[in-house]
Each structure stands twice: as structure tokens, then as C-alpha cells.
């Protein structure tokens, strides 16, 4: 893909996420999140991610989250004794919500609005890089993305990715035949997303058009390793971390992979 093409896609995705931000920063769910953030031991991390991070013995270590959204997961690291120092996202409107959550939690991470493909040079190096659901599929250039991520890690630092399994992306739960593939696993063209981006499984009408990609697991692992990181662990799971409409694919006798967790490390 030509550089000007993926730059245009990145700009479109920034506009789509900024346009959707007001839908996330109001209402009962937002108020409840603000209230929770003010409580001791605040965390929105599920059991699987908590177990993975705990096993790495990162207490007292520094962390950066790439694609941090409103930084709720970044600040949840404090409950594990990890220092949440930097959150990076290209959607400034979500980072503004993150500052509200940080104030409620009594934390002060740096929340940086930036394009992952054009980061400043003086951000420092961190012991943990965290990437969670809803990041990789919006990235038009995996190789460039992982090079940038690797550059944020200190020697010996770990990268943890907890994401949707790419095989799940071939299904459309809203179609008339949700258990038949709607997209090819090997599709390389960006898929237009015209609906407002939300997590509650409800339609909120049209939004700014963004573009997501099906990146097969092999390409994700290859791009990670080629960035100079060593693969430590890759686990695939049959549980969902997606929106509620994807619940129909969970708990079946013939279970498909729905999420994965990859751990990599930068050479010391």
C-alpha cells in the first residue's frame, strides 16, 4: 500500500473516532465508570489480561498503552502496581475523557494525541507496552506500527497484545446468516465502516467513514518479530472481548477462536 494511501486512511480513522467520542462520554455507563475510577483498586481489566500481566512481575515498572482510547485500561495498571506513565491515541476527544478519568483516579499519566506512524522522538522507553482490543484492525501498515511500538520499549521490556482473534473478523453477527463467513480471512482491501463507533451493540446512526483491516494472525506475529521483538507466548481463546452481538459465537461445541494474547520482549 502506498504511503499516501495509508496516511489518508489514518486521517479518516482519526476523524471517525473523534466523531464517535461524544457517544462514549455521557450517560449512565460513563457516570458509572467515573465513579469506579475514584475507588481504590480501580480496574477494568478482565481475568485473562490480569493473569498475563501479573505473571510478568511488572510491579514498580513503567507502562505505555498504544491506542489507549480514554485510558481506562492504562489507569487500571496501577491496581497491579504498574506505573501508568503514557497513553497514546490519535483521537483527542477520547483523551479528553481520559483526563477526566485520571483526575477521578488520582493519577497523572501523560496522554498524548499522536499518529503512531509519526511519534515524537523524546517519549522515553517503557518496561511494558500494552495494546488491547480495537487497535490492530485500524492499522493500515502493520510493519510500521510494530516498528514504532518496539521503539517505545526499554531493553528487556515486554509487549502485551490482548485483541480480537482475526478469524472472528470474517463473520458478521448482524447478517442474515451470521455463522457463514462474510469476509475472506485473506482479504487485503480496507473495509469501510460508516456507522458511529460504539461498544454497546446498539445502532447510533451514521458516523464519519473509517477503515478497518483483517490482519491474519501470521502477519501480526511476523510483523512483531521483524520489528526486533522476541515472541514469548501466544495464546488463543474461545471467549469474546468484543461487542455484545458477538456473544453468539461463544460457548459452542465447535468453538471458533475469538481472542488472543501475545507476549513479546525486546532484547536486553
GUZA-688461 format. One line per 2 residues: their letters; for each residue y, x, z of N, C-alpha, C. Coordinates in Angstrom, 2 decimals, decimal comma, padded with zeros to 5 digits. Atoms other than C-alpha are relative to their C-alpha. Example, Ala and Ser with C-alpha at 12.3 -4.5 7.8 and 13.67 -1.06 7.14 Angstrom:
residues 2
as = -001,19/000,89/000,00/-004,50/012,30/007,80/001,20/000,90/000,00 | -001,19/-000,82/-000,06/-001,06/013,67/007,14/001,09/-000,77/000,73
END
This chain:
residues 268
xx = -001,19/000,84/000,00/000,00/000,00/000,00/001,25/000,88/000,00 | -001,23/-000,78/000,09/003,42/001,35/-000,96/000,82/-000,14/001,28
xx = -000,77/-000,01/-001,25/005,74/002,30/001,91/001,03/-001,12/000,04 | -001,01/001,05/-000,02/008,45/-000,14/000,84/-000,62/-001,37/000,22
xx = 000,68/001,28/-000,22/005,88/-002,95/000,86/-000,29/-000,21/001,47 | 000,32/000,22/-001,41/004,69/-002,37/004,41/001,24/-000,02/000,87
xx = -001,25/000,12/-000,74/008,25/-001,86/005,57/000,54/-001,42/-000,08 | -000,44/001,38/000,15/009,11/-005,29/004,17/-000,86/-000,93/000,85
xx = 000,89/000,82/-000,82/006,05/-006,79/005,89/000,33/000,16/001,47 | -000,38/-000,23/-001,39/007,02/-005,18/009,19/001,27/-000,75/000,36
xx = -001,26/000,71/-000,24/010,52/-006,63/008,90/-000,24/-001,51/000,07 | 000,31/001,43/-000,03/009,10/-010,08/008,13/-000,69/-000,38/001,30
xx = 000,71/000,29/-001,25/006,79/-009,92/011,13/000,94/000,04/001,20 | -000,99/-000,04/-001,08/009,67/-008,92/013,39/000,78/-001,32/000,05
xx = -000,76/001,25/000,05/011,62/-011,97/012,23/-000,85/-001,17/000,47 | 000,89/001,10/-000,41/008,59/-014,25/012,74/-000,19/-000,03/001,50
xx = 000,20/-000,04/-001,45/008,01/-013,08/016,31/001,29/-000,32/000,75 | -001,26/000,34/-000,66/011,69/-013,23/017,24/000,28/-001,50/-000,07
xx = -000,25/001,43/000,16/011,90/-016,76/015,86/-000,88/-000,84/000,93 | 000,92/000,77/-000,85/008,90/-017,85/017,95/000,26/000,19/001,49
xx = -000,18/-000,34/-001,41/010,11/-016,30/021,21/000,52/-001,16/000,86 | -000,49/001,09/-000,86/012,09/-019,35/022,45/-001,09/-000,99/000,41
xx = 001,09/000,91/-000,35/008,85/-021,38/022,43/-000,80/000,51/001,20 | 000,79/-000,60/-001,06/007,39/-018,98/025,00/000,79/000,19/001,29
xx = -000,82/-000,31/-001,16/010,31/-018,52/027,38/000,60/-001,22/000,67 | -000,48/001,22/-000,64/010,68/-022,06/028,65/-001,18/-000,89/000,33
xx = 001,05/000,97/-000,32/008,67/-024,92/030,11/-000,81/000,40/001,22 | 000,77/-000,16/-001,22/006,11/-025,20/032,87/-000,79/001,31/000,03
xx = 000,79/-001,23/000,03/003,96/-022,27/031,73/000,87/001,22/000,27 | -000,91/-001,12/-000,23/006,92/-019,90/031,66/000,46/000,04/001,45
xx = -000,43/000,05/-001,39/008,14/-021,07/035,04/-001,10/000,47/000,94 | 001,13/-000,42/-000,82/004,66/-020,56/036,48/-000,21/001,50/-000,10
xx = 000,16/-001,44/000,17/004,49/-017,05/035,02/001,06/000,76/000,79 | -001,06/-000,62/-000,79/007,84/-016,13/036,57/-000,32/-000,04/001,48
xx = 000,36/000,14/-001,41/006,63/-017,44/039,90/-001,13/000,94/000,38 | 001,12/-000,91/-000,26/003,38/-015,49/039,67/000,45/001,45/000,04
xx = -000,46/-001,38/000,07/005,21/-012,30/038,74/000,64/000,46/001,30 | -000,66/-000,33/-001,26/007,06/-012,44/042,05/-000,98/000,17/001,15
xx = 000,99/-000,08/-001,07/003,81/-012,49/044,04/-000,63/001,39/000,06 | 000,68/-001,30/-000,11/002,12/-009,34/045,40/-001,29/000,02/-000,81
xx = 001,23/-000,14/000,77/-000,69/-008,05/043,20/-000,01/-000,76/-001,29 | -000,09/000,77/001,26/000,56/-009,88/040,11/-000,82/000,66/-001,11
xx = 000,76/-000,49/001,15/-001,85/-009,53/037,19/-000,46/-001,16/-000,86 | 000,54/000,95/000,97/-002,72/-011,46/034,05/-001,19/000,60/-000,73
xx = 001,13/-000,66/000,66/-005,50/-009,02/033,09/-001,30/-000,69/000,37 | 001,26/000,65/-000,31/-008,95/-010,55/032,78/-000,97/001,02/000,61
xx = 000,96/-000,84/-000,71/-012,06/-009,19/034,49/-000,46/001,18/-000,83 | 000,50/-001,06/000,86/-013,22/-007,16/031,49/001,01/001,15/-000,12
xx = -001,00/-001,05/000,14/-009,96/-005,29/030,97/000,25/000,69/001,34 | -000,17/-000,59/-001,34/-009,53/-004,78/034,71/-001,12/001,00/000,30
xx = 001,14/-000,89/-000,23/-013,02/-003,27/034,91/000,12/001,29/-000,81 | -000,14/-001,17/000,86/-012,37/-000,94/031,97/001,06/000,96/000,52
xx = -001,09/-000,84/-000,49/-009,07/000,33/033,35/-000,34/000,63/001,35 | 000,36/-000,53/-001,31/-010,42/000,73/036,88/-000,96/001,17/-000,12
xx = 001,00/-001,06/000,19/-013,32/002,85/035,62/000,63/001,31/-000,46 | -000,66/-001,21/000,49/-010,85/005,33/034,09/000,74/000,74/001,11
xx = -000,62/-000,64/-001,17/-009,42/006,12/037,56/001,43/000,47/-000,32 | -001,35/-000,30/000,44/-005,80/005,93/036,46/001,06/-000,25/001,06
xx = -000,96/000,24/-001,07/-004,18/005,19/039,82/000,98/001,16/000,10 | -001,04/-001,01/-000,08/-000,87/007,03/040,04/000,42/000,55/-001,35
xx = -000,28/-000,50/001,33/-000,86/007,69/036,29/001,03/-000,88/-000,71 | -001,04/000,71/000,74/001,80/006,63/033,76/-000,60/-000,76/-001,18
xx = 000,53/000,85/001,08/001,33/003,93/031,11/001,10/-000,45/-000,95 | -000,82/000,62/001,03/002,87/002,77/027,85/-000,84/-001,10/-000,64
xx = 000,67/001,05/000,75/001,98/-000,53/026,19/000,67/-000,13/-001,36 | -000,50/000,10/001,36/002,34/-000,70/022,42/-000,20/-001,44/-000,48
xx = 000,07/001,43/000,32/003,15/-004,21/021,21/-000,07/-000,81/001,28 | 000,10/000,55/-001,37/003,95/-005,35/024,75/000,41/-001,45/000,11
xx = -000,42/001,39/-000,08/005,39/-008,78/023,88/000,99/-000,16/001,16 | -000,92/000,16/-001,13/007,01/-009,97/027,15/-000,37/000,88/001,19
xx = 000,33/-001,04/-000,98/005,43/-007,08/029,10/-000,78/-000,51/001,20 | 000,74/000,52/-001,16/003,35/-009,30/031,39/-001,23/000,86/000,29
xx = 001,18/-000,84/-000,22/000,29/-007,09/030,86/000,41/001,40/000,47 | -000,50/-001,30/-000,46/002,27/-003,87/031,23/000,27/-000,03/001,49
xx = -000,33/000,08/-001,43/003,54/-005,01/034,63/-001,22/-000,30/000,85 | 001,24/000,25/-000,73/000,06/-006,15/035,61/-000,71/001,30/000,38
xx = 000,64/-001,27/-000,31/-000,99/-002,49/035,58/000,36/000,49/001,39 | -000,42/-000,43/-001,33/000,95/-001,98/038,80/-000,99/-000,44/001,08
xx = 000,99/000,48/-000,97/-001,71/-004,03/040,63/-001,20/000,93/000,08 | 001,09/-000,98/000,01/-004,19/-001,28/039,67/000,48/001,38/000,41
xx = -000,55/-001,27/-000,41/-001,91/001,46/040,93/000,49/000,86/-001,15 | -000,47/-000,72/001,18/-000,90/002,49/037,39/001,50/-000,23/-000,16
xx = -001,45/000,12/000,13/002,79/003,17/036,75/000,37/-000,57/-001,37 | -000,40/000,58/001,30/004,10/000,80/034,01/001,36/000,52/-000,42
xx = -001,26/-000,68/000,27/006,74/003,06/032,51/000,71/-000,45/-001,27 | -000,64/000,31/001,29/007,31/001,97/028,90/-000,76/-001,09/-000,72
xx = 000,55/001,02/000,88/006,74/-001,13/026,82/000,76/000,03/-001,31 | -000,61/-000,06/001,33/007,39/-001,06/023,06/-000,35/-001,25/-000,77
xx = 000,22/001,15/000,87/007,82/-004,09/020,85/001,16/-000,09/-000,97 | -001,08/000,12/000,97/009,79/-004,85/017,73/000,78/-001,30/000,16
xx = -000,66/001,29/-000,19/010,75/-008,36/018,92/000,88/000,05/001,25 | -000,91/-000,09/-001,13/013,83/-008,02/021,10/000,05/-001,27/000,84
xx = -000,05/001,26/-000,73/013,70/-011,69/022,05/-001,12/-000,08/001,05 | 001,08/-000,03/-000,99/010,33/-011,18/023,79/000,29/001,04/001,08
xx = -000,34/-001,01/-001,00/011,57/-008,02/025,50/001,02/-000,55/001,00 | -000,95/000,63/-000,92/014,42/-010,07/026,97/-000,74/-000,82/001,05
xx = 000,83/000,72/-000,97/011,78/-012,29/028,58/-000,69/000,98/000,93 | 000,63/-001,02/-000,82/010,03/-009,14/029,77/000,91/000,51/001,10
xx = -000,94/-000,46/-001,04/013,16/-008,08/031,63/000,12/-001,02/001,12 | 000,01/001,02/-001,04/013,16/-011,39/033,45/-001,24/000,12/000,88
xx = 001,24/-000,16/-000,75/009,53/-010,89/034,44/000,05/001,25/000,87 | -000,09/-001,25/-000,76/010,21/-007,31/035,51/000,87/-000,18/001,23
xx = -000,87/000,25/-001,15/013,06/-008,44/037,74/-000,73/-000,82/001,06 | 000,75/000,82/-000,95/010,83/-011,09/039,31/-001,06/000,83/000,72
xx = 001,07/-000,82/-000,57/008,10/-008,49/039,89/000,53/001,19/000,79 | -000,56/-001,14/-000,69/010,49/-005,90/041,31/-000,38/001,32/-000,66
xx = 000,37/-001,20/000,75/009,56/-003,40/038,59/001,11/000,33/-001,00 | -001,08/-000,41/000,91/011,74/-001,42/036,21/-000,52/000,86/-001,15
xx = 000,45/-000,77/001,16/009,79/-000,29/033,14/001,09/000,03/-001,08 | -000,86/-000,01/001,18/011,73/000,79/030,07/-000,63/-000,91/-001,04
xx = 000,49/000,90/001,04/011,38/-001,96/027,47/000,81/000,30/-001,26 | -000,65/-000,55/001,18/012,15/-000,56/024,05/-000,26/-000,85/-001,23
xx = 000,11/000,69/001,29/012,85/-002,54/020,88/-000,05/001,06/-001,09 | 000,15/-001,05/001,00/011,50/-000,34/018,11/-001,13/-000,35/-000,96
xx = 001,06/000,05/001,00/009,42/-000,19/014,96/-000,99/001,10/000,33 | 001,01/-001,00/-000,35/006,15/001,58/015,82/-000,07/001,11/-001,05
xx = 000,04/-001,00/001,06/006,42/003,39/012,48/001,24/000,88/-000,05 | -001,24/-000,79/-000,01/009,85/004,81/013,33/000,49/000,16/001,44
xx = -000,33/-000,16/-001,41/009,80/005,68/017,03/000,96/001,17/000,22 | -000,80/-001,17/-000,39/012,41/007,93/018,66/-000,91/001,14/000,44
xx = 000,81/-001,18/-000,33/011,22/011,46/019,40/-000,06/000,30/001,49 | -000,17/-000,42/-001,40/012,15/011,54/023,10/-000,58/-001,01/001,00
xx = 000,54/001,05/-000,87/009,97/008,81/024,60/-000,90/000,54/001,10 | 000,90/-000,56/-001,00/007,75/011,16/026,62/-001,45/-000,20/-000,39
xx = 001,44/000,10/000,22/003,97/011,30/026,89/-000,63/-000,66/001,23 | 000,52/000,87/-001,05/001,79/008,97/028,93/-001,51/000,18/000,16
xx = 001,42/-000,16/-000,32/-001,61/009,04/030,62/-000,85/-001,14/-000,55 | 000,69/001,18/000,54/-002,53/005,57/029,34/000,84/-000,64/-001,09
xx = -000,59/000,85/001,02/-001,72/003,80/026,11/-000,81/-001,28/-000,06 | 000,69/001,29/-000,03/-002,58/000,09/026,20/000,41/-000,85/-001,19
xx = -000,21/000,94/001,09/-002,97/-002,25/023,24/-000,88/-001,21/000,26 | 000,78/001,21/-000,26/-004,04/-005,85/023,75/000,10/-000,95/-001,17
xx = 000,18/000,96/001,09/-004,68/-008,92/021,66/001,32/-000,31/-000,72 | -001,14/000,41/000,81/-002,33/-009,72/018,81/000,87/001,14/-000,45
xx = -000,77/-001,15/000,47/-001,24/-006,24/017,74/-000,55/000,52/-001,33 | 000,56/-000,69/001,17/-003,61/-004,65/015,22/000,10/-000,82/-001,27
xx = 000,01/000,81/001,21/-003,73/-007,60/012,83/001,36/-000,15/-000,67 | -001,34/000,07/000,59/000,03/-007,44/012,29/000,43/001,34/-000,57
xx = -000,35/-001,35/000,44/-000,07/-003,76/011,32/-000,42/000,24/-001,45 | 000,36/-000,21/001,41/000,09/-003,06/007,56/-000,57/001,38/-000,28
xx = 000,43/-001,38/000,23/-000,65/000,67/007,93/-000,70/000,51/001,25 | 000,75/-000,41/-001,19/-003,43/001,48/010,42/000,12/001,49/000,26
xx = -000,06/-001,44/-000,19/-003,33/005,23/009,84/001,32/000,42/000,64 | -001,30/-000,32/-000,57/000,39/005,45/010,53/000,15/-000,54/001,40
xx = -000,06/000,60/-001,33/000,05/003,14/013,51/-000,69/000,90/001,02 | 000,73/-000,82/-000,97/-002,60/005,28/015,20/000,61/001,39/000,16
xx = -000,70/-001,27/-000,16/-000,69/008,48/014,49/001,14/-000,15/001,01 | -001,10/000,24/-000,93/002,29/007,00/016,33/-000,53/-000,18/001,42
xx = 000,58/000,24/-001,32/000,09/005,83/019,21/-000,49/001,31/000,62 | 000,51/-001,28/-000,51/-001,61/009,22/019,55/001,15/000,90/000,46
xx = -001,16/-000,82/-000,37/001,83/010,85/019,70/000,61/-000,39/001,32 | -000,53/000,46/-001,30/002,64/008,81/022,83/-000,87/000,44/001,17
xx = 000,94/-000,36/-001,07/-000,35/010,13/024,78/000,18/001,44/000,44 | 000,02/-001,35/-000,55/-000,30/013,13/027,08/-001,36/000,63/-000,25
xx = 001,33/-000,63/000,10/-003,09/015,71/026,73/-000,95/-000,55/001,07 | 000,95/000,61/-000,90/-006,18/014,15/028,28/000,23/-001,48/000,23
xx = -000,31/001,41/-000,18/-004,56/010,70/028,11/-000,97/-000,91/-000,72 | 000,92/000,99/000,57/-006,58/007,58/027,32/000,75/-001,10/-000,75
xx = -000,43/001,20/000,71/-006,03/004,81/024,81/-001,03/-001,09/000,24 | 000,88/001,16/-000,19/-007,48/001,38/025,64/000,50/-001,13/-000,90
xx = -000,30/001,13/000,89/-007,56/-001,35/022,98/-000,93/-001,15/000,37 | 000,79/001,21/-000,32/-008,71/-004,85/024,01/000,51/-001,08/-000,93
xx = -000,51/000,80/001,12/-008,46/-007,01/020,92/-001,01/-001,03/-000,48 | 000,87/000,90/000,74/-009,86/-009,84/018,87/-000,95/000,80/-000,88
xx = 000,94/-000,66/000,92/-013,01/-008,77/017,05/000,37/-000,42/-001,42 | -000,42/000,37/001,36/-012,12/-008,59/013,35/-000,93/-000,98/-000,70
xx = 000,90/000,96/000,65/-015,23/-010,58/012,42/000,43/-001,43/000,29 | -000,47/001,35/-000,33/-013,72/-013,59/014,19/001,10/-000,45/-000,96
xx = -001,12/000,34/000,87/-010,79/-013,42/011,79/-000,44/-000,63/-001,33 | 000,43/000,62/001,27/-012,94/-014,63/008,89/-000,14/-001,51/000,14
xx = 000,17/001,43/-000,23/-013,15/-018,11/010,47/001,34/-000,69/000,25 | -001,18/000,83/-000,25/-010,55/-020,87/010,57/-000,42/-001,20/000,82
xx = 000,46/001,10/-000,85/-011,15/-023,18/013,55/000,62/-001,35/-000,34 | -000,66/001,25/000,36/-008,77/-025,77/012,10/-000,47/-000,57/-001,34
xx = 000,47/000,49/001,29/-010,62/-026,13/008,80/-001,01/-001,12/000,18 | 001,00/001,08/-000,05/-012,96/-028,99/007,93/-001,40/000,55/000,26
xx = 001,30/-000,66/-000,21/-015,86/-026,51/008,10/000,23/001,28/000,79 | -000,44/-001,17/-000,79/-014,90/-024,18/010,98/-001,06/001,08/000,18
xx = 001,05/-000,99/-000,19/-018,29/-022,44/011,11/-000,39/000,71/-001,30 | 000,18/-000,72/001,25/-018,17/-021,33/007,48/001,16/000,97/-000,17
xx = -001,09/-000,96/000,18/-016,19/-018,17/006,65/001,09/-000,56/-000,92 | -001,15/000,42/000,79/-012,72/-018,99/005,38/000,66/001,16/-000,71
xx = -000,57/-001,21/000,58/-011,74/-015,40/004,58/-001,11/001,04/-000,13 | 000,94/-001,11/000,12/-013,65/-012,38/003,38/000,30/001,06/001,06
xx = -000,16/-001,09/-000,96/-014,23/-009,71/006,03/000,61/001,22/-000,67 | -000,49/-001,16/000,74/-013,27/-007,23/003,32/001,29/-000,30/-000,78
xx = -001,27/000,33/000,62/-010,07/-008,98/002,25/001,06/001,04/000,39 | -001,01/-001,01/-000,28/-007,26/-006,44/001,94/001,43/-000,51/-000,19
xx = -001,34/000,53/000,21/-004,34/-008,64/000,98/000,55/-000,62/001,29 | -000,59/000,64/-001,19/-001,92/-009,73/003,71/-000,07/-001,51/-000,10
xx = 000,09/001,45/-000,06/-002,35/-013,33/004,80/001,30/-000,56/000,58 | -001,27/000,57/-000,46/000,84/-015,38/005,12/-000,22/-000,95/001,16
xx = 000,00/000,90/-001,15/001,44/-017,10/008,46/001,34/-000,71/-000,01 | -001,25/000,75/000,12/004,01/-019,86/008,08/000,31/-000,85/001,22
xx = -000,23/000,81/-001,19/003,56/-021,72/011,37/000,66/000,83/001,09 | -000,56/-000,68/-001,16/005,50/-020,87/014,51/-001,14/000,60/000,82
xx = 001,07/-000,74/-000,69/003,50/-018,34/016,52/-000,03/-000,38/001,48 | 000,16/000,38/-001,40/002,24/-019,75/019,81/-001,44/000,24/000,43
xx = 001,32/-000,28/-000,54/-000,78/-019,37/022,09/-000,68/-001,25/000,57 | 000,50/001,16/-000,74/-001,30/-022,91/023,35/-000,91/-000,91/-000,83
xx = 000,87/000,81/000,83/-003,34/-024,26/020,43/000,67/-001,23/-000,58 | -000,73/001,16/000,50/-000,63/-026,79/019,53/000,89/000,42/-001,16
xx = -000,89/-000,28/001,13/001,40/-027,05/016,35/001,45/-000,16/000,45 | -001,43/000,05/-000,30/005,09/-026,26/016,77/000,83/000,07/-001,27
xx = -000,72/000,07/001,26/006,02/-026,68/013,13/000,10/001,34/-000,71 | -000,16/-001,20/000,82/007,12/-024,13/010,59/000,82/001,05/000,74
xx = -000,77/-001,11/-000,54/008,41/-020,72/011,56/000,37/000,94/-001,13 | -000,22/-001,05/001,00/009,51/-017,58/009,80/-001,35/000,51/-000,50
xx = 001,27/-000,46/000,56/006,78/-016,30/007,48/-000,29/001,44/000,41 | 000,47/-001,33/-000,33/004,83/-013,34/008,83/-001,30/000,28/-000,74
xx = 001,20/-000,40/000,75/001,79/-011,47/007,52/-000,96/000,74/000,91 | 001,02/-000,67/-000,79/-001,46/-010,51/009,21/-001,11/000,51/-000,91
xx = 001,00/-000,71/000,78/-004,39/-008,40/008,07/-001,35/-000,06/000,70 | 001,34/-000,19/-000,52/-008,15/-008,34/008,50/-000,32/001,49/-000,12
xx = 000,37/-001,41/-000,02/-008,86/-004,76/009,53/-001,43/000,10/000,54 | 001,37/-000,12/-000,50/-012,66/-004,24/009,73/-000,11/001,03/001,12
xx = 000,14/-000,87/-001,16/-013,89/-002,54/012,88/-000,18/001,46/-000,41 | 000,19/-001,37/000,47/-014,98/000,53/010,91/001,31/000,67/-000,34
xx = -001,28/-000,58/000,36/-011,46/001,05/009,61/000,86/000,26/001,23 | -000,73/-000,20/-001,25/-009,98/000,64/013,09/-000,47/001,27/000,69
xx = 000,55/-001,18/-000,67/-012,32/003,24/014,58/000,32/001,27/-000,79 | -000,28/-001,16/000,84/-011,84/005,61/011,64/001,46/000,43/000,13
xx = -001,42/-000,33/-000,13/-008,04/005,43/011,84/000,30/000,59/001,37 | -000,18/-000,51/-001,36/-008,20/006,02/015,59/-000,45/001,46/000,09
xx = 000,56/-001,35/-000,09/-010,42/009,10/015,29/000,79/000,98/-000,87 | -000,75/-000,88/000,90/-008,47/010,54/012,35/001,39/000,34/000,55
xx = -001,29/-000,31/-000,63/-005,31/010,41/014,48/-000,12/001,14/001,00 | 000,21/-001,11/-000,92/-006,86/013,13/016,63/-000,58/-000,39/001,33
xx = 000,58/000,47/-001,25/-008,33/010,99/019,40/-001,52/000,02/-000,08 | 001,46/000,01/-000,07/-011,95/011,18/020,52/-000,47/-001,35/000,53
xx = 000,55/001,28/-000,42/-013,95/007,99/020,81/-000,82/000,18/001,28 | 000,72/-000,04/-001,27/-015,15/007,47/024,39/-000,99/-001,15/000,10
xx = 000,83/001,19/-000,19/-016,53/003,95/024,27/000,49/-001,11/-000,93 | -000,31/001,19/000,77/-016,66/000,89/022,04/-000,97/-001,09/000,40
xx = 000,83/001,13/-000,42/-017,94/-002,40/023,44/000,46/-001,26/-000,74 | -000,28/001,27/000,66/-018,18/-005,74/021,61/-000,48/-001,13/000,89
xx = 000,29/001,09/-000,92/-018,21/-009,07/023,41/-000,08/-001,34/-000,74 | 000,11/001,35/000,53/-019,15/-012,66/022,74/000,97/-000,96/000,65
xx = -000,98/000,90/-000,62/-016,26/-014,02/024,82/001,33/000,07/-000,76 | -001,25/000,13/000,74/-012,94/-015,16/023,40/001,19/000,41/000,86
xx = -001,30/-000,23/-000,62/-009,48/-013,88/024,25/001,09/-000,56/-000,90 | -000,90/000,61/000,95/-007,89/-015,97/021,52/000,55/-001,32/000,51
xx = -000,55/001,31/-000,32/-006,06/-019,31/021,48/-001,12/-001,00/000,25 | 001,04/000,96/-000,40/-007,92/-022,40/022,80/-000,86/-000,52/-001,15
xx = 000,77/000,56/001,11/-009,01/-023,56/019,33/-001,20/000,87/-000,35 | 001,12/-000,89/000,29/-011,33/-020,53/019,11/-001,14/-000,14/001,01
xx = 001,06/000,21/-001,00/-013,34/-021,72/022,13/-001,28/-000,54/-000,61 | 001,19/000,60/000,61/-015,72/-023,50/019,74/-001,02/001,04/-000,44
xx = 000,92/-001,05/000,46/-017,24/-020,14/018,74/-000,69/000,72/001,16 | 000,53/-000,69/-001,17/-018,15/-019,12/022,29/-001,19/-000,75/000,59
xx = 001,10/000,60/-000,73/-021,37/-019,72/024,22/-001,05/-000,64/-000,89 | 000,96/000,56/000,93/-023,59/-020,37/021,21/-001,29/000,82/000,01
xx = 001,29/-000,71/000,03/-027,28/-019,47/020,81/000,06/001,17/-000,98 | -000,21/-001,07/000,99/-026,40/-017,47/017,68/001,46/000,43/000,13
xx = -001,36/-000,35/-000,38/-023,32/-015,80/019,14/000,60/001,06/-000,93 | -000,72/-000,99/000,80/-020,80/-014,01/016,94/000,85/000,86/000,93
xx = -000,91/-000,81/-000,80/-018,67/-011,12/018,25/001,40/-000,60/-000,04 | -001,31/000,65/-000,08/-015,30/-012,42/019,44/001,10/000,94/000,50
xx = -000,99/-000,95/-000,50/-013,57/-009,47/021,11/-000,65/001,36/000,12 | 000,55/-001,35/-000,19/-013,95/-005,73/021,58/000,95/000,80/000,87
xx = -000,81/-000,92/-000,79/-012,73/-002,96/023,84/-000,35/001,43/-000,42 | 000,16/-001,37/000,45/-012,25/000,55/022,51/000,76/000,92/000,96
xx = -000,63/-001,03/-000,84/-011,52/003,56/024,74/-000,06/001,32/-000,75 | -000,06/-001,29/000,65/-010,39/006,83/023,19/000,80/000,95/000,90
xx = -000,69/-000,98/-000,83/-008,99/010,05/024,64/000,60/001,10/-000,87 | -000,65/-001,11/000,69/-006,56/012,73/023,48/-000,53/001,31/000,60
xx = 000,49/-001,27/-000,55/-007,91/016,27/023,82/000,96/000,60/001,01 | -000,84/-000,61/-001,05/-006,64/018,06/026,91/000,65/001,29/-000,52
END
